[in-house]
Amino acid sequence: MERNTITTGRLKPGMSFNEKVWTLCSRVPAGQVTTYGEIARKLNTRAFRAVGAALGRNPHAPHVPCHRVVGSDGKLTGFAGGLDKKRRLLRDEGVPMRGERVDLSACLCSL
């Protein structure tokens, strides 16, 4: 699937699971986050770990901003560049933190 198809944010017939994950992730604007579980729910599955695995293979970064996906409790998890880099990217975008977790009440994106 071409990058521009993924980054439109529209799910299309024939997309693989990974392409669907990347497409949903592309919808998250700067300054907001979503969770692995939210992406899984949007895809009618409970496979939030598979969502994480798909994001770990994201070939479309930075157009598909996988650093904007966090745990359901706001915890920073899994990022190829390391959690310090993920934290820095989120803070640079203005994502509010409470200690080591994202303040989901202030910046959770509805997919």
Buried (B, 14 or more C-beta within 10 A) or exposed (E): BEEEEBBEEEEEEEBEBBBBBBBBBBBBEEBBBBBBBBBBBBBEEEBBEBBBBBBEEBEBBEBBBBBBBBBEEBEBEBBEEEBEEBBEBBEEBEBBBEEEEBBBEBBBBEB
